[in-house]
Amino acid sequence: MPTVSIKVIPVGVGTSLSRYIARVVALLEENGYKPIVTPDNTVVQVRDLSEIGVIVRKIHDELYSMGVTRIVTLVTIDDRRDREEELPQEKVQRVLQKLEEERQRIREVHGVM
């Protein structure tokens, strides 16, 4: 399943965006997605790439209904087809495992505890 990172920037609403981002996350949950919120974007997995346009449209419609007059949205798609796609959490776990292996290697090479 493709992994989609969505960064939504409501323009002209001030410096605090948490209210708007919380509504985006709730909207994704209402539509059956399991969003993962990061400090910079929100990540979801989709069954099909055709869902992305629908998701973005719903997000924009919702934010416009909240009084936002301009929205900048950045979408990044990770679509792998040579094998079954992992869950985003599994990808993170794999990186953390590699990080621990790298730290161990550094300790062994440099004698650092």
N, CA and C atoms as an extended XYZ file, in Angstrom:
339
Properties=species:S:1:pos:R:3:atomname:S:1:resname:S:1:resid:I:1 pbc="F F F"
N         0.839       -1.178        0.000 N   MET     1
C         0.000        0.000        0.000 CA  MET     1
C         0.883        1.240        0.000 C   MET     1
N         0.587        2.186       -0.860 N   PRO     2
C         1.381        3.413       -0.886 CA  PRO     2
C         1.292        4.178        0.431 C   PRO     2
N         2.413        4.767        0.809 N   THR     3
C         2.472        5.625        1.981 CA  THR     3
C         2.481        7.059        1.491 C   THR     3
N         1.615        7.885        2.077 N   VAL     4
C         1.463        9.266        1.635 CA  VAL     4
C         1.746       10.206        2.800 C   VAL     4
N         2.647       11.145        2.583 N   SER     5
C         2.915       12.206        3.553 CA  SER     5
C         2.200       13.457        3.072 C   SER     5
N         1.418       14.043        3.954 N   ILE     6
C         0.645       15.229        3.607 CA  ILE     6
C         1.033       16.353        4.561 C   ILE     6
N         1.477       17.449        3.995 N   LYS     7
C         1.793       18.631        4.782 CA  LYS     7
C         0.816       19.722        4.366 C   LYS     7
N        -0.021       20.139        5.295 N   VAL     8
C        -1.038       21.141        5.025 CA  VAL     8
C        -0.652       22.427        5.748 C   VAL     8
N        -0.600       23.522        5.000 N   ILE     9
C        -0.235       24.813        5.577 CA  ILE     9
C        -1.378       25.796        5.345 C   ILE     9
N        -2.198       26.024        6.375 N   PRO    10
C        -3.223       27.069        6.244 CA  PRO    10
C        -2.524       28.436        6.292 C   PRO    10
N        -2.756       29.257        5.297 N   VAL    11
C        -2.078       30.542        5.196 CA  VAL    11
C        -2.997       31.655        5.713 C   VAL    11
N        -2.408       32.584        6.476 N   GLY    12
C        -3.146       33.749        6.936 CA  GLY    12
C        -3.984       33.531        8.176 C   GLY    12
N        -3.694       32.455        8.925 N   VAL    13
C        -4.492       32.168       10.129 CA  VAL    13
C        -3.703       32.380       11.412 C   VAL    13
N        -2.516       32.924       11.305 N   GLY    14
C        -1.685       33.132       12.491 CA  GLY    14
C        -0.608       32.074       12.593 C   GLY    14
N         0.074       32.085       13.720 N   THR    15
C         1.218       31.181       13.889 CA  THR    15
C         0.841       29.828       14.483 C   THR    15
N        -0.295       29.737       15.143 N   SER    16
C        -0.711       28.460       15.727 CA  SER    16
C        -1.614       27.708       14.750 C   SER    16
N        -1.132       26.561       14.317 N   LEU    17
C        -1.872       25.781       13.323 CA  LEU    17
C        -2.477       24.510       13.896 C   LEU    17
N        -2.239       24.232       15.173 N   SER    18
C        -2.645       22.955       15.755 CA  SER    18
C        -4.146       22.690       15.624 C   SER    18
N        -4.958       23.711       15.741 N   ARG    19
C        -6.413       23.546       15.598 CA  ARG    19
C        -6.765       22.978       14.214 C   ARG    19
N        -6.109       23.489       13.198 N   TYR    20
C        -6.389       23.064       11.829 CA  TYR    20
C        -5.837       21.665       11.557 C   TYR    20
N        -4.644       21.411       12.046 N   ILE    21
C        -4.034       20.102       11.844 CA  ILE    21
C        -4.825       19.033       12.592 C   ILE    21
N        -5.284       19.352       13.790 N   ALA    22
C        -6.118       18.398       14.535 CA  ALA    22
C        -7.376       18.061       13.751 C   ALA    22
N        -7.955       19.041       13.095 N   ARG    23
C        -9.161       18.778       12.300 CA  ARG    23
C        -8.834       17.906       11.099 C   ARG    23
N        -7.694       18.126       10.479 N   VAL    24
C        -7.266       17.282        9.352 CA  VAL    24
C        -7.095       15.837        9.807 C   VAL    24
N        -6.444       15.645       10.944 N   VAL    25
C        -6.216       14.293       11.468 CA  VAL    25
C        -7.553       13.626       11.783 C   VAL    25
N        -8.458       14.358       12.421 N   ALA    26
C        -9.784       13.804       12.729 CA  ALA    26
C       -10.530       13.440       11.451 C   ALA    26
N       -10.415       14.264       10.437 N   LEU    27
C       -11.064       13.987        9.148 CA  LEU    27
C       -10.514       12.702        8.528 C   LEU    27
N        -9.207       12.526        8.586 N   LEU    28
C        -8.598       11.304        8.058 CA  LEU    28
C        -9.112       10.079        8.816 C   LEU    28
N        -9.187       10.191       10.139 N   GLU    29
C        -9.704        9.080       10.943 CA  GLU    29
C       -11.165        8.786       10.601 C   GLU    29
N       -11.957        9.833       10.427 N   GLU    30
C       -13.371        9.657       10.064 CA  GLU    30
C       -13.531        8.926        8.740 C   GLU    30
N       -12.525        9.042        7.892 N   ASN    31
C       -12.578        8.408        6.575 CA  ASN    31
C       -11.841        7.070        6.531 C   ASN    31
N       -11.541        6.517        7.708 N   GLY    32
C       -10.995        5.169        7.785 CA  GLY    32
C        -9.488        5.045        7.730 C   GLY    32
N        -8.779        6.153        7.757 N   TYR    33
C        -7.321        6.105        7.724 CA  TYR    33
C        -6.768        6.107        9.142 C   TYR    33
N        -5.522        5.671        9.266 N   LYS    34
C        -4.837        5.662       10.556 CA  LYS    34
C        -3.659        6.620       10.462 C   LYS    34
N        -3.913        7.906       10.622 N   PRO    35
C        -2.839        8.884       10.433 CA  PRO    35
C        -1.774        8.811       11.513 C   PRO    35
N        -0.553        9.059       11.087 N   ILE    36
C         0.581        9.183       11.990 CA  ILE    36
C         1.017       10.637       11.897 C   ILE    36
N         0.931       11.336       13.009 N   VAL    37
C         1.259       12.751       13.035 CA  VAL    37
C         2.725       12.920       13.415 C   VAL    37
N         3.440       13.717       12.642 N   THR    38
C         4.819       14.068       12.952 CA  THR    38
C         4.862       15.585       13.156 C   THR    38
N         5.962       16.121       13.618 N   PRO    39
C         6.030       17.575       13.787 CA  PRO    39
C         5.863       18.349       12.484 C   PRO    39
N         6.107       17.697       11.352 N   ASP    40
C         6.127       18.404       10.076 CA  ASP    40
C         5.021       18.000        9.102 C   ASP    40
N         4.440       16.801        9.270 N   ASN    41
C         3.418       16.348        8.333 CA  ASN    41
C         2.602       15.226        8.965 C   ASN    41
N         1.675       14.724        8.177 N   THR    42
C         0.850       13.598        8.604 CA  THR    42
C         0.996       12.497        7.566 C   THR    42
N         1.164       11.269        8.028 N   VAL    43
C         1.405       10.136        7.145 CA  VAL    43
C         0.220        9.185        7.213 C   VAL    43
N        -0.236        8.721        6.034 N   VAL    44
C        -1.285        7.703        5.958 CA  VAL    44
C        -0.912        6.706        4.875 C   VAL    44
N        -1.480        5.524        4.988 N   GLN    45
C        -1.365        4.555        3.906 CA  GLN    45
C        -2.690        4.525        3.179 C   GLN    45
N        -2.614        4.435        1.859 N   VAL    46
C        -3.812        4.355        1.034 CA  VAL    46
C        -3.811        3.031        0.293 C   VAL    46
N        -4.984        2.561       -0.028 N   ARG    47
C        -5.096        1.312       -0.787 CA  ARG    47
C        -4.753        1.530       -2.257 C   ARG    47
N        -5.088        2.731       -2.751 N   ASP    48
C        -4.915        3.030       -4.164 CA  ASP    48
C        -4.548        4.502       -4.322 C   ASP    48
N        -3.712        4.803       -5.302 N   LEU    49
C        -3.279        6.179       -5.522 CA  LEU    49
C        -4.438        7.121       -5.844 C   LEU    49
N        -5.522        6.595       -6.386 N   SER    50
C        -6.664        7.445       -6.728 CA  SER    50
C        -7.303        8.082       -5.497 C   SER    50
N        -7.022        7.565       -4.314 N   GLU    51
C        -7.581        8.115       -3.080 CA  GLU    51
C        -6.961        9.460       -2.711 C   GLU    51
N        -5.758        9.719       -3.177 N   ILE    52
C        -5.021       10.898       -2.732 CA  ILE    52
C        -5.742       12.191       -3.101 C   ILE    52
N        -6.206       12.286       -4.325 N   GLY    53
C        -6.929       13.490       -4.747 CA  GLY    53
C        -8.182       13.708       -3.920 C   GLY    53
N        -8.887       12.627       -3.616 N   VAL    54
C       -10.103       12.718       -2.802 CA  VAL    54
C        -9.756       13.203       -1.404 C   VAL    54
N        -8.697       12.659       -0.836 N   ILE    55
C        -8.263       13.064        0.508 CA  ILE    55
C        -7.931       14.557        0.529 C   ILE    55
N        -7.128       15.002       -0.417 N   VAL    56
C        -6.711       16.405       -0.447 CA  VAL    56
C        -7.926       17.307       -0.619 C   VAL    56
N        -8.858       16.924       -1.469 N   ARG    57
C       -10.064       17.723       -1.679 CA  ARG    57
C       -10.867       17.846       -0.382 C   ARG    57
N       -11.036       16.742        0.348 N   LYS    58
C       -11.773       16.775        1.613 CA  LYS    58
C       -11.070       17.666        2.631 C   LYS    58
N        -9.743       17.575        2.686 N   ILE    59
C        -8.973       18.418        3.609 CA  ILE    59
C        -9.188       19.886        3.276 C   ILE    59
N        -9.067       20.239        2.008 N   HIS    60
C        -9.238       21.632        1.608 CA  HIS    60
C       -10.653       22.110        1.905 C   HIS    60
N       -11.645       21.323        1.558 N   ASP    61
C       -13.036       21.710        1.819 CA  ASP    61
C       -13.262       21.947        3.307 C   ASP    61
N       -12.708       21.070        4.137 N   GLU    62
C       -12.876       21.205        5.588 CA  GLU    62
C       -12.212       22.475        6.105 C   GLU    62
N       -10.998       22.735        5.671 N   LEU    63
C       -10.303       23.928        6.143 CA  LEU    63
C       -10.967       25.209        5.633 C   LEU    63
N       -11.448       25.199        4.401 N   TYR    64
C       -12.186       26.364        3.898 CA  TYR    64
C       -13.436       26.599        4.735 C   TYR    64
N       -14.085       25.526        5.153 N   SER    65
C       -15.290       25.675        5.983 CA  SER    65
C       -14.957       26.246        7.362 C   SER    65
N       -13.689       26.142        7.757 N   MET    66
C       -13.237       26.702        9.040 CA  MET    66
C       -12.788       28.157        8.891 C   MET    66
N       -12.910       28.703        7.701 N   GLY    67
C       -12.550       30.100        7.489 CA  GLY    67
C       -11.183       30.337        6.897 C   GLY    67
N       -10.442       29.280        6.599 N   VAL    68
C        -9.132       29.441        5.961 CA  VAL    68
C        -9.371       29.883        4.519 C   VAL    68
N        -8.640       30.905        4.076 N   THR    69
C        -8.858       31.412        2.720 CA  THR    69
C        -7.773       30.992        1.730 C   THR    69
N        -6.676       30.444        2.253 N   ARG    70
C        -5.606       29.970        1.368 CA  ARG    70
C        -4.925       28.786        2.031 C   ARG    70
N        -4.657       27.755        1.235 N   ILE    71
C        -4.049       26.530        1.755 CA  ILE    71
C        -2.934       26.097        0.809 C   ILE    71
N        -1.790       25.785        1.384 N   VAL    72
C        -0.696       25.189        0.621 CA  VAL    72
C        -0.572       23.749        1.108 C   VAL    72
N        -0.596       22.809        0.174 N   THR    73
C        -0.513       21.396        0.530 CA  THR    73
C         0.607       20.735       -0.256 C   THR    73
N         1.474       20.023        0.473 N   LEU    74
C         2.553       19.260       -0.146 CA  LEU    74
C         2.276       17.777        0.075 C   LEU    74
N         2.361       16.996       -0.990 N   VAL    75
C         2.088       15.562       -0.910 CA  VAL    75
C         3.311       14.813       -1.421 C   VAL    75
N         3.756       13.837       -0.636 N   THR    76
C         4.842       12.961       -1.042 CA  THR    76
C         4.308       11.530       -1.022 C   THR    76
N         4.581       10.790       -2.079 N   ILE    77
C         4.061        9.434       -2.209 CA  ILE    77
C         5.218        8.444       -2.285 C   ILE    77
N         5.172        7.433       -1.427 N   ASP    78
C         6.133        6.326       -1.468 CA  ASP    78
C         5.348        5.110       -1.944 C   ASP    78
N         5.529        4.756       -3.201 N   ASP    79
C         4.753        3.686       -3.824 CA  ASP    79
C         5.698        2.592       -4.299 C   ASP    79
N         5.782        1.529       -3.547 N   ARG    80
C         6.679        0.424       -3.877 CA  ARG    80
C         5.845       -0.750       -4.371 C   ARG    80
N         6.246       -1.331       -5.501 N   ARG    81
C         5.456       -2.406       -6.083 CA  ARG    81
C         6.212       -3.714       -6.258 C   ARG    81
N         7.480       -3.741       -5.856 N   ASP    82
C         8.252       -4.969       -6.023 CA  ASP    82
C         8.034       -5.946       -4.874 C   ASP    82
N         7.400       -5.490       -3.806 N   ARG    83
C         7.056       -6.364       -2.692 CA  ARG    83
C         5.966       -5.686       -1.875 C   ARG    83
N         5.421       -6.421       -0.918 N   GLU    84
C         4.373       -5.869       -0.065 CA  GLU    84
C         4.930       -4.716        0.759 C   GLU    84
N         4.240       -3.603        0.742 N   GLU    85
C         4.684       -2.414        1.468 CA  GLU    85
C         4.526       -2.610        2.970 C   GLU    85
N         5.503       -2.143        3.723 N   GLU    86
C         5.467       -2.224        5.177 CA  GLU    86
C         4.605       -1.089        5.741 C   GLU    86
N         4.186       -1.276        6.974 N   LEU    87
C         3.534       -0.198        7.688 CA  LEU    87
C         4.581        0.862        8.016 C   LEU    87
N         4.189        2.127        8.085 N   PRO    88
C         5.169        3.170        8.414 CA  PRO    88
C         5.895        2.898        9.723 C   PRO    88
N         5.196        2.360       10.718 N   GLN    89
C         5.826        2.067       12.003 CA  GLN    89
C         6.913        1.013       11.856 C   GLN    89
N         6.708        0.050       10.954 N   GLU    90
C         7.710       -0.985       10.721 CA  GLU    90
C         8.967       -0.384       10.089 C   GLU    90
N         8.780        0.587        9.199 N   LYS    91
C         9.932        1.257        8.584 CA  LYS    91
C        10.745        1.982        9.646 C   LYS    91
N        10.051        2.666       10.533 N   VAL    92
C        10.730        3.393       11.605 CA  VAL    92
C        11.485        2.419       12.498 C   VAL    92
N        10.854        1.300       12.853 N   GLN    93
C        11.513        0.299       13.701 CA  GLN    93
C        12.779       -0.233       13.052 C   GLN    93
N        12.727       -0.459       11.738 N   ARG    94
C        13.898       -0.962       11.030 CA  ARG    94
C        15.036        0.054       11.085 C   ARG    94
N        14.723        1.334       10.931 N   VAL    95
C        15.745        2.372       11.017 CA  VAL    95
C        16.324        2.428       12.418 C   VAL    95
N        15.471        2.341       13.437 N   LEU    96
C        15.958        2.362       14.816 CA  LEU    96
C        16.864        1.170       15.105 C   LEU    96
N        16.525        0.019       14.549 N   GLN    97
C        17.366       -1.164       14.716 CA  GLN    97
C        18.732       -0.936       14.056 C   GLN    97
N        18.738       -0.395       12.855 N   LYS    98
C        19.993       -0.108       12.154 CA  LYS    98
C        20.809        0.940       12.918 C   LYS    98
N        20.118        1.908       13.515 N   LEU    99
C        20.803        2.921       14.305 CA  LEU    99
C        21.509        2.292       15.497 C   LEU    99
N        20.844        1.390       16.168 N   GLU   100
C        21.461        0.726       17.312 CA  GLU   100
C        22.666       -0.104       16.865 C   GLU   100
N        22.551       -0.780       15.720 N   GLU   101
C        23.680       -1.536       15.187 CA  GLU   101
C        24.843       -0.606       14.868 C   GLU   101
N        24.550        0.561       14.305 N   GLU   102
C        25.594        1.529       13.969 CA  GLU   102
C        26.260        2.064       15.243 C   GLU   102
N        25.472        2.341       16.261 N   ARG   103
C        26.036        2.807       17.532 CA  ARG   103
C        26.964        1.746       18.130 C   ARG   103
N        26.547        0.493       18.042 N   GLN   104
C        27.368       -0.610       18.557 CA  GLN   104
C        28.683       -0.698       17.782 C   GLN   104
N        28.607       -0.555       16.470 N   ARG   105
C        29.798       -0.604       15.634 CA  ARG   105
C        30.753        0.536       16.012 C   ARG   105
N        30.227        1.720       16.244 N   ILE   106
C        31.061        2.859       16.634 CA  ILE   106
C        31.725        2.601       17.984 C   ILE   106
N        30.962        2.028       18.912 N   ARG   107
C        31.538        1.720       20.230 CA  ARG   107
C        32.709        0.735       20.083 C   ARG   107
N        32.520       -0.259       19.230 N   GLU   108
C        33.562       -1.276       19.054 CA  GLU   108
C        34.795       -0.689       18.375 C   GLU   108
N        34.593        0.165       17.363 N   VAL   109
C        35.701        0.732       16.619 CA  VAL   109
C        36.455        1.765       17.436 C   VAL   109
N        35.734        2.588       18.164 N   HIS   110
C        36.360        3.706       18.878 CA  HIS   110
C        36.530        3.441       20.375 C   HIS   110
N        36.063        2.304       20.830 N   GLY   111
C        36.200        1.987       22.243 CA  GLY   111
C        35.377        2.878       23.144 C   GLY   111
N        34.337        3.455       22.600 N   VAL   112
C        33.466        4.349       23.363 CA  VAL   112
C        32.344        3.543       23.969 C   VAL   112
N        32.042        3.812       25.204 N   MET   113
C        30.924        3.132       25.869 CA  MET   113
C        29.733        3.952       25.715 C   MET   113
